[in-house]
Amino acid sequence: MSAFGSELIVDSHFDEHLKKSIPVQIYYKGLHEQIGRITAYDRFFVEVEGTLYNRKIFTFISRPGY
């Protein structure tokens, strides 16, 4: 399981958070955008509660227990 504050980078990180419904915090250029649960992902985008985020533009941080 990802530790609190770990960055999600590879598909297995996103898959774990999707399957276990672990919250993620999303940043754009170091600024907080949203916190929520991943509802879908592919190699280009991550969907968090209905909003798509480009994996190359946004940073995703694990927030288990949040």
PyMOL Python script that loads the backbone (N, CA, C, O; Angstrom):
from pymol import cmd

cmd.read_pdbstr("""\
ATOM      1  N   MET A   1       0.841  -1.183   0.000  1.00  0.00           N
ATOM      2  CA  MET A   1       0.000   0.000   0.000  1.00  0.00           C
ATOM      3  C   MET A   1       0.883   1.241   0.000  1.00  0.00           C
ATOM      4  O   MET A   1       1.944   1.253   0.623  1.00  0.00           O
ATOM      5  N   SER A   2       0.451   2.267  -0.686  1.00  0.00           N
ATOM      6  CA  SER A   2       1.208   3.517  -0.761  1.00  0.00           C
ATOM      7  C   SER A   2       1.182   4.238   0.579  1.00  0.00           C
ATOM      8  O   SER A   2       0.163   4.258   1.270  1.00  0.00           O
ATOM      9  N   ALA A   3       2.295   4.816   0.928  1.00  0.00           N
ATOM     10  CA  ALA A   3       2.388   5.570   2.168  1.00  0.00           C
ATOM     11  C   ALA A   3       1.754   6.945   1.993  1.00  0.00           C
ATOM     12  O   ALA A   3       1.688   7.475   0.885  1.00  0.00           O
ATOM     13  N   PHE A   4       1.292   7.508   3.094  1.00  0.00           N
ATOM     14  CA  PHE A   4       0.714   8.850   3.083  1.00  0.00           C
ATOM     15  C   PHE A   4       1.729   9.816   2.481  1.00  0.00           C
ATOM     16  O   PHE A   4       2.871   9.893   2.935  1.00  0.00           O
ATOM     17  N   GLY A   5       1.311  10.539   1.473  1.00  0.00           N
ATOM     18  CA  GLY A   5       2.180  11.524   0.842  1.00  0.00           C
ATOM     19  C   GLY A   5       2.998  11.020  -0.325  1.00  0.00           C
ATOM     20  O   GLY A   5       3.757  11.790  -0.915  1.00  0.00           O
ATOM     21  N   SER A   6       2.867   9.731  -0.682  1.00  0.00           N
ATOM     22  CA  SER A   6       3.608   9.191  -1.824  1.00  0.00           C
ATOM     23  C   SER A   6       3.003   9.673  -3.134  1.00  0.00           C
ATOM     24  O   SER A   6       1.784   9.782  -3.262  1.00  0.00           O
ATOM     25  N   GLU A   7       3.866   9.963  -4.109  1.00  0.00           N
ATOM     26  CA  GLU A   7       3.391  10.376  -5.423  1.00  0.00           C
ATOM     27  C   GLU A   7       2.999   9.153  -6.244  1.00  0.00           C
ATOM     28  O   GLU A   7       3.713   8.150  -6.261  1.00  0.00           O
ATOM     29  N   LEU A   8       1.859   9.245  -6.921  1.00  0.00           N
ATOM     30  CA  LEU A   8       1.414   8.188  -7.824  1.00  0.00           C
ATOM     31  C   LEU A   8       2.032   8.457  -9.184  1.00  0.00           C
ATOM     32  O   LEU A   8       1.868   9.542  -9.743  1.00  0.00           O
ATOM     33  N   ILE A   9       2.749   7.464  -9.721  1.00  0.00           N
ATOM     34  CA  ILE A   9       3.458   7.664 -10.984  1.00  0.00           C
ATOM     35  C   ILE A   9       3.094   6.590 -12.006  1.00  0.00           C
ATOM     36  O   ILE A   9       2.732   6.908 -13.139  1.00  0.00           O
ATOM     37  N   VAL A  10       3.188   5.340 -11.617  1.00  0.00           N
ATOM     38  CA  VAL A  10       2.967   4.237 -12.563  1.00  0.00           C
ATOM     39  C   VAL A  10       1.542   3.695 -12.445  1.00  0.00           C
ATOM     40  O   VAL A  10       0.848   3.948 -11.460  1.00  0.00           O
ATOM     41  N   ASP A  11       1.120   2.945 -13.467  1.00  0.00           N
ATOM     42  CA  ASP A  11      -0.244   2.410 -13.494  1.00  0.00           C
ATOM     43  C   ASP A  11      -0.603   1.628 -12.237  1.00  0.00           C
ATOM     44  O   ASP A  11      -1.733   1.722 -11.757  1.00  0.00           O
ATOM     45  N   SER A  12       0.330   0.865 -11.702  1.00  0.00           N
ATOM     46  CA  SER A  12       0.016   0.057 -10.513  1.00  0.00           C
ATOM     47  C   SER A  12      -0.371   0.933  -9.326  1.00  0.00           C
ATOM     48  O   SER A  12      -1.195   0.524  -8.507  1.00  0.00           O
ATOM     49  N   HIS A  13       0.210   2.135  -9.215  1.00  0.00           N
ATOM     50  CA  HIS A  13      -0.167   3.069  -8.150  1.00  0.00           C
ATOM     51  C   HIS A  13      -1.620   3.501  -8.319  1.00  0.00           C
ATOM     52  O   HIS A  13      -2.398   3.481  -7.365  1.00  0.00           O
ATOM     53  N   PHE A  14      -1.979   3.895  -9.546  1.00  0.00           N
ATOM     54  CA  PHE A  14      -3.342   4.347  -9.819  1.00  0.00           C
ATOM     55  C   PHE A  14      -4.333   3.198  -9.646  1.00  0.00           C
ATOM     56  O   PHE A  14      -5.427   3.392  -9.116  1.00  0.00           O
ATOM     57  N   ASP A  15      -3.947   2.002 -10.094  1.00  0.00           N
ATOM     58  CA  ASP A  15      -4.814   0.835  -9.978  1.00  0.00           C
ATOM     59  C   ASP A  15      -5.109   0.508  -8.518  1.00  0.00           C
ATOM     60  O   ASP A  15      -6.253   0.221  -8.165  1.00  0.00           O
ATOM     61  N   GLU A  16      -4.089   0.549  -7.674  1.00  0.00           N
ATOM     62  CA  GLU A  16      -4.268   0.278  -6.245  1.00  0.00           C
ATOM     63  C   GLU A  16      -5.242   1.274  -5.628  1.00  0.00           C
ATOM     64  O   GLU A  16      -6.126   0.891  -4.863  1.00  0.00           O
ATOM     65  N   HIS A  17      -5.080   2.542  -5.959  1.00  0.00           N
ATOM     66  CA  HIS A  17      -5.946   3.576  -5.390  1.00  0.00           C
ATOM     67  C   HIS A  17      -7.376   3.458  -5.906  1.00  0.00           C
ATOM     68  O   HIS A  17      -8.323   3.730  -5.169  1.00  0.00           O
ATOM     69  N   LEU A  18      -7.538   3.060  -7.153  1.00  0.00           N
ATOM     70  CA  LEU A  18      -8.876   2.843  -7.715  1.00  0.00           C
ATOM     71  C   LEU A  18      -9.556   1.661  -7.024  1.00  0.00           C
ATOM     72  O   LEU A  18     -10.684   1.784  -6.547  1.00  0.00           O
ATOM     73  N   LYS A  19      -8.874   0.523  -6.971  1.00  0.00           N
ATOM     74  CA  LYS A  19      -9.469  -0.695  -6.417  1.00  0.00           C
ATOM     75  C   LYS A  19      -9.754  -0.599  -4.925  1.00  0.00           C
ATOM     76  O   LYS A  19     -10.750  -1.144  -4.448  1.00  0.00           O
ATOM     77  N   LYS A  20      -8.889   0.089  -4.183  1.00  0.00           N
ATOM     78  CA  LYS A  20      -9.051   0.184  -2.730  1.00  0.00           C
ATOM     79  C   LYS A  20      -9.735   1.477  -2.295  1.00  0.00           C
ATOM     80  O   LYS A  20      -9.909   1.722  -1.101  1.00  0.00           O
ATOM     81  N   SER A  21     -10.118   2.297  -3.261  1.00  0.00           N
ATOM     82  CA  SER A  21     -10.805   3.567  -2.994  1.00  0.00           C
ATOM     83  C   SER A  21     -10.005   4.459  -2.035  1.00  0.00           C
ATOM     84  O   SER A  21     -10.555   5.039  -1.099  1.00  0.00           O
ATOM     85  N   ILE A  22      -8.704   4.552  -2.290  1.00  0.00           N
ATOM     86  CA  ILE A  22      -7.809   5.381  -1.476  1.00  0.00           C
ATOM     87  C   ILE A  22      -7.835   6.805  -2.035  1.00  0.00           C
ATOM     88  O   ILE A  22      -7.635   6.989  -3.236  1.00  0.00           O
ATOM     89  N   PRO A  23      -8.075   7.809  -1.200  1.00  0.00           N
ATOM     90  CA  PRO A  23      -8.105   9.193  -1.688  1.00  0.00           C
ATOM     91  C   PRO A  23      -6.750   9.655  -2.235  1.00  0.00           C
ATOM     92  O   PRO A  23      -5.691   9.214  -1.787  1.00  0.00           O
ATOM     93  N   VAL A  24      -6.822  10.550  -3.210  1.00  0.00           N
ATOM     94  CA  VAL A  24      -5.629  11.189  -3.754  1.00  0.00           C
ATOM     95  C   VAL A  24      -5.815  12.700  -3.717  1.00  0.00           C
ATOM     96  O   VAL A  24      -6.927  13.212  -3.842  1.00  0.00           O
ATOM     97  N   GLN A  25      -4.725  13.382  -3.547  1.00  0.00           N
ATOM     98  CA  GLN A  25      -4.721  14.839  -3.603  1.00  0.00           C
ATOM     99  C   GLN A  25      -4.063  15.226  -4.919  1.00  0.00           C
ATOM    100  O   GLN A  25      -3.041  14.657  -5.302  1.00  0.00           O
ATOM    101  N   ILE A  26      -4.652  16.193  -5.605  1.00  0.00           N
ATOM    102  CA  ILE A  26      -4.197  16.577  -6.934  1.00  0.00           C
ATOM    103  C   ILE A  26      -3.626  17.986  -6.886  1.00  0.00           C
ATOM    104  O   ILE A  26      -4.222  18.900  -6.317  1.00  0.00           O
ATOM    105  N   TYR A  27      -2.445  18.139  -7.505  1.00  0.00           N
ATOM    106  CA  TYR A  27      -1.763  19.433  -7.558  1.00  0.00           C
ATOM    107  C   TYR A  27      -1.499  19.830  -9.000  1.00  0.00           C
ATOM    108  O   TYR A  27      -1.231  18.985  -9.854  1.00  0.00           O
ATOM    109  N   TYR A  28      -1.576  21.121  -9.254  1.00  0.00           N
ATOM    110  CA  TYR A  28      -1.213  21.699 -10.545  1.00  0.00           C
ATOM    111  C   TYR A  28      -0.171  22.769 -10.271  1.00  0.00           C
ATOM    112  O   TYR A  28      -0.460  23.778  -9.627  1.00  0.00           O
ATOM    113  N   LYS A  29       1.043  22.549 -10.763  1.00  0.00           N
ATOM    114  CA  LYS A  29       2.161  23.471 -10.540  1.00  0.00           C
ATOM    115  C   LYS A  29       2.333  23.785  -9.054  1.00  0.00           C
ATOM    116  O   LYS A  29       2.578  24.930  -8.675  1.00  0.00           O
ATOM    117  N   GLY A  30       2.202  22.762  -8.227  1.00  0.00           N
ATOM    118  CA  GLY A  30       2.412  22.906  -6.794  1.00  0.00           C
ATOM    119  C   GLY A  30       1.232  23.450  -6.014  1.00  0.00           C
ATOM    120  O   GLY A  30       1.306  23.573  -4.791  1.00  0.00           O
ATOM    121  N   LEU A  31       0.151  23.776  -6.693  1.00  0.00           N
ATOM    122  CA  LEU A  31      -1.039  24.308  -6.023  1.00  0.00           C
ATOM    123  C   LEU A  31      -2.110  23.225  -5.925  1.00  0.00           C
ATOM    124  O   LEU A  31      -2.378  22.508  -6.889  1.00  0.00           O
ATOM    125  N   HIS A  32      -2.709  23.124  -4.752  1.00  0.00           N
ATOM    126  CA  HIS A  32      -3.753  22.126  -4.530  1.00  0.00           C
ATOM    127  C   HIS A  32      -4.968  22.408  -5.406  1.00  0.00           C
ATOM    128  O   HIS A  32      -5.462  23.534  -5.456  1.00  0.00           O
ATOM    129  N   GLU A  33      -5.445  21.369  -6.098  1.00  0.00           N
ATOM    130  CA  GLU A  33      -6.626  21.477  -6.966  1.00  0.00           C
ATOM    131  C   GLU A  33      -7.834  20.772  -6.364  1.00  0.00           C
ATOM    132  O   GLU A  33      -8.922  21.345  -6.299  1.00  0.00           O
ATOM    133  N   GLN A  34      -7.648  19.528  -5.924  1.00  0.00           N
ATOM    134  CA  GLN A  34      -8.768  18.722  -5.449  1.00  0.00           C
ATOM    135  C   GLN A  34      -8.248  17.555  -4.633  1.00  0.00           C
ATOM    136  O   GLN A  34      -7.084  17.171  -4.747  1.00  0.00           O
ATOM    137  N   ILE A  35      -9.117  16.999  -3.812  1.00  0.00           N
ATOM    138  CA  ILE A  35      -8.854  15.720  -3.155  1.00  0.00           C
ATOM    139  C   ILE A  35     -10.091  14.856  -3.371  1.00  0.00           C
ATOM    140  O   ILE A  35     -11.220  15.322  -3.221  1.00  0.00           O
ATOM    141  N   GLY A  36      -9.868  13.600  -3.721  1.00  0.00           N
ATOM    142  CA  GLY A  36     -10.997  12.710  -3.973  1.00  0.00           C
ATOM    143  C   GLY A  36     -10.520  11.317  -4.317  1.00  0.00           C
ATOM    144  O   GLY A  36      -9.348  10.979  -4.147  1.00  0.00           O
ATOM    145  N   ARG A  37     -11.449  10.518  -4.804  1.00  0.00           N
ATOM    146  CA  ARG A  37     -11.146   9.132  -5.148  1.00  0.00           C
ATOM    147  C   ARG A  37     -11.127   8.941  -6.659  1.00  0.00           C
ATOM    148  O   ARG A  37     -11.946   9.509  -7.382  1.00  0.00           O
ATOM    149  N   ILE A  38     -10.189   8.141  -7.118  1.00  0.00           N
ATOM    150  CA  ILE A  38     -10.068   7.840  -8.546  1.00  0.00           C
ATOM    151  C   ILE A  38     -11.257   6.977  -8.965  1.00  0.00           C
ATOM    152  O   ILE A  38     -11.566   5.968  -8.331  1.00  0.00           O
ATOM    153  N   THR A  39     -11.916   7.397 -10.047  1.00  0.00           N
ATOM    154  CA  THR A  39     -13.048   6.633 -10.572  1.00  0.00           C
ATOM    155  C   THR A  39     -12.680   5.913 -11.869  1.00  0.00           C
ATOM    156  O   THR A  39     -13.383   4.990 -12.277  1.00  0.00           O
ATOM    157  N   ALA A  40     -11.587   6.321 -12.524  1.00  0.00           N
ATOM    158  CA  ALA A  40     -11.084   5.663 -13.734  1.00  0.00           C
ATOM    159  C   ALA A  40      -9.719   6.259 -14.065  1.00  0.00           C
ATOM    160  O   ALA A  40      -9.375   7.348 -13.605  1.00  0.00           O
ATOM    161  N   TYR A  41      -8.948   5.529 -14.870  1.00  0.00           N
ATOM    162  CA  TYR A  41      -7.664   6.056 -15.345  1.00  0.00           C
ATOM    163  C   TYR A  41      -7.252   5.300 -16.596  1.00  0.00           C
ATOM    164  O   TYR A  41      -7.700   4.180 -16.843  1.00  0.00           O
ATOM    165  N   ASP A  42      -6.395   5.932 -17.376  1.00  0.00           N
ATOM    166  CA  ASP A  42      -5.719   5.261 -18.480  1.00  0.00           C
ATOM    167  C   ASP A  42      -4.316   5.846 -18.542  1.00  0.00           C
ATOM    168  O   ASP A  42      -3.895   6.533 -17.611  1.00  0.00           O
ATOM    169  N   ARG A  43      -3.590   5.588 -19.613  1.00  0.00           N
ATOM    170  CA  ARG A  43      -2.192   6.054 -19.637  1.00  0.00           C
ATOM    171  C   ARG A  43      -2.060   7.563 -19.796  1.00  0.00           C
ATOM    172  O   ARG A  43      -0.972   8.106 -19.604  1.00  0.00           O
ATOM    173  N   PHE A  44      -3.144   8.250 -20.141  1.00  0.00           N
ATOM    174  CA  PHE A  44      -3.092   9.697 -20.344  1.00  0.00           C
ATOM    175  C   PHE A  44      -3.824  10.505 -19.273  1.00  0.00           C
ATOM    176  O   PHE A  44      -3.385  11.597 -18.912  1.00  0.00           O
ATOM    177  N   PHE A  45      -4.926   9.977 -18.771  1.00  0.00           N
ATOM    178  CA  PHE A  45      -5.773  10.743 -17.857  1.00  0.00           C
ATOM    179  C   PHE A  45      -6.140   9.952 -16.612  1.00  0.00           C
ATOM    180  O   PHE A  45      -6.124   8.721 -16.600  1.00  0.00           O
ATOM    181  N   VAL A  46      -6.472  10.706 -15.554  1.00  0.00           N
ATOM    182  CA  VAL A  46      -7.025  10.134 -14.335  1.00  0.00           C
ATOM    183  C   VAL A  46      -8.349  10.846 -14.091  1.00  0.00           C
ATOM    184  O   VAL A  46      -8.410  12.075 -14.098  1.00  0.00           O
ATOM    185  N   GLU A  47      -9.404  10.071 -13.878  1.00  0.00           N
ATOM    186  CA  GLU A  47     -10.699  10.654 -13.550  1.00  0.00           C
ATOM    187  C   GLU A  47     -10.883  10.589 -12.044  1.00  0.00           C
ATOM    188  O   GLU A  47     -10.803   9.519 -11.442  1.00  0.00           O
ATOM    189  N   VAL A  48     -11.130  11.744 -11.444  1.00  0.00           N
ATOM    190  CA  VAL A  48     -11.399  11.819 -10.015  1.00  0.00           C
ATOM    191  C   VAL A  48     -12.772  12.452  -9.856  1.00  0.00           C
ATOM    192  O   VAL A  48     -12.968  13.643 -10.099  1.00  0.00           O
ATOM    193  N   GLU A  49     -13.716  11.615  -9.439  1.00  0.00           N
ATOM    194  CA  GLU A  49     -15.082  12.059  -9.178  1.00  0.00           C
ATOM    195  C   GLU A  49     -15.659  12.897 -10.317  1.00  0.00           C
ATOM    196  O   GLU A  49     -16.236  13.961 -10.093  1.00  0.00           O
ATOM    197  N   GLY A  50     -15.491  12.392 -11.552  1.00  0.00           N
ATOM    198  CA  GLY A  50     -16.100  13.025 -12.712  1.00  0.00           C
ATOM    199  C   GLY A  50     -15.261  14.056 -13.442  1.00  0.00           C
ATOM    200  O   GLY A  50     -15.681  14.552 -14.488  1.00  0.00           O
ATOM    201  N   THR A  51     -14.089  14.393 -12.925  1.00  0.00           N
ATOM    202  CA  THR A  51     -13.207  15.366 -13.572  1.00  0.00           C
ATOM    203  C   THR A  51     -11.965  14.647 -14.089  1.00  0.00           C
ATOM    204  O   THR A  51     -11.353  13.855 -13.371  1.00  0.00           O
ATOM    205  N   LEU A  52     -11.594  14.929 -15.344  1.00  0.00           N
ATOM    206  CA  LEU A  52     -10.402  14.323 -15.940  1.00  0.00           C
ATOM    207  C   LEU A  52      -9.178  15.202 -15.712  1.00  0.00           C
ATOM    208  O   LEU A  52      -9.232  16.420 -15.881  1.00  0.00           O
ATOM    209  N   TYR A  53      -8.070  14.563 -15.326  1.00  0.00           N
ATOM    210  CA  TYR A  53      -6.799  15.248 -15.104  1.00  0.00           C
ATOM    211  C   TYR A  53      -5.730  14.572 -15.953  1.00  0.00           C
ATOM    212  O   TYR A  53      -5.590  13.350 -15.923  1.00  0.00           O
ATOM    213  N   ASN A  54      -4.984  15.357 -16.702  1.00  0.00           N
ATOM    214  CA  ASN A  54      -3.899  14.852 -17.532  1.00  0.00           C
ATOM    215  C   ASN A  54      -2.752  14.399 -16.630  1.00  0.00           C
ATOM    216  O   ASN A  54      -2.296  15.163 -15.779  1.00  0.00           O
ATOM    217  N   ARG A  55      -2.287  13.177 -16.807  1.00  0.00           N
ATOM    218  CA  ARG A  55      -1.229  12.633 -15.958  1.00  0.00           C
ATOM    219  C   ARG A  55       0.102  13.345 -16.134  1.00  0.00           C
ATOM    220  O   ARG A  55       0.934  13.319 -15.227  1.00  0.00           O
ATOM    221  N   LYS A  56       0.324  13.980 -17.281  1.00  0.00           N
ATOM    222  CA  LYS A  56       1.591  14.679 -17.514  1.00  0.00           C
ATOM    223  C   LYS A  56       1.589  16.090 -16.928  1.00  0.00           C
ATOM    224  O   LYS A  56       2.651  16.680 -16.729  1.00  0.00           O
ATOM    225  N   ILE A  57       0.417  16.626 -16.653  1.00  0.00           N
ATOM    226  CA  ILE A  57       0.307  18.010 -16.186  1.00  0.00           C
ATOM    227  C   ILE A  57       0.099  18.094 -14.674  1.00  0.00           C
ATOM    228  O   ILE A  57       0.621  19.002 -14.027  1.00  0.00           O
ATOM    229  N   PHE A  58      -0.653  17.162 -14.114  1.00  0.00           N
ATOM    230  CA  PHE A  58      -1.004  17.195 -12.695  1.00  0.00           C
ATOM    231  C   PHE A  58      -0.165  16.201 -11.902  1.00  0.00           C
ATOM    232  O   PHE A  58       0.337  15.217 -12.447  1.00  0.00           O
ATOM    233  N   THR A  59      -0.021  16.473 -10.614  1.00  0.00           N
ATOM    234  CA  THR A  59       0.673  15.591  -9.684  1.00  0.00           C
ATOM    235  C   THR A  59      -0.369  14.970  -8.767  1.00  0.00           C
ATOM    236  O   THR A  59      -1.268  15.659  -8.285  1.00  0.00           O
ATOM    237  N   PHE A  60      -0.248  13.673  -8.526  1.00  0.00           N
ATOM    238  CA  PHE A  60      -1.204  12.931  -7.711  1.00  0.00           C
ATOM    239  C   PHE A  60      -0.480  12.385  -6.484  1.00  0.00           C
ATOM    240  O   PHE A  60       0.532  11.693  -6.602  1.00  0.00           O
ATOM    241  N   ILE A  61      -1.011  12.704  -5.308  1.00  0.00           N
ATOM    242  CA  ILE A  61      -0.393  12.317  -4.045  1.00  0.00           C
ATOM    243  C   ILE A  61      -1.353  11.427  -3.261  1.00  0.00           C
ATOM    244  O   ILE A  61      -2.539  11.737  -3.144  1.00  0.00           O
ATOM    245  N   SER A  62      -0.839  10.326  -2.728  1.00  0.00           N
ATOM    246  CA  SER A  62      -1.649   9.399  -1.947  1.00  0.00           C
ATOM    247  C   SER A  62      -2.031  10.010  -0.605  1.00  0.00           C
ATOM    248  O   SER A  62      -1.204  10.611   0.080  1.00  0.00           O
ATOM    249  N   ARG A  63      -3.309   9.844  -0.242  1.00  0.00           N
ATOM    250  CA  ARG A  63      -3.803  10.349   1.039  1.00  0.00           C
ATOM    251  C   ARG A  63      -4.649   9.287   1.743  1.00  0.00           C
ATOM    252  O   ARG A  63      -5.818   9.535   2.039  1.00  0.00           O
ATOM    253  N   PRO A  64      -4.074   8.094   2.019  1.00  0.00           N
ATOM    254  CA  PRO A  64      -4.858   7.066   2.709  1.00  0.00           C
ATOM    255  C   PRO A  64      -5.294   7.552   4.089  1.00  0.00           C
ATOM    256  O   PRO A  64      -4.543   8.232   4.789  1.00  0.00           O
ATOM    257  N   GLY A  65      -6.498   7.198   4.460  1.00  0.00           N
ATOM    258  CA  GLY A  65      -7.009   7.598   5.766  1.00  0.00           C
ATOM    259  C   GLY A  65      -7.548   9.008   5.810  1.00  0.00           C
ATOM    260  O   GLY A  65      -7.976   9.474   6.866  1.00  0.00           O
ATOM    261  N   TYR A  66      -7.534   9.700   4.672  1.00  0.00           N
ATOM    262  CA  TYR A  66      -8.000  11.089   4.634  1.00  0.00           C
ATOM    263  C   TYR A  66      -9.493  11.135   4.618  1.00  0.00           C
ATOM    264  O   TYR A  66     -10.077  12.218   4.586  1.00  0.00           O
TER     265      TYR A  66
END
""", "prot")
cmd.dss("prot")
cmd.show_as("cartoon", "prot")
cmd.util.cbc("prot")
cmd.orient("prot")
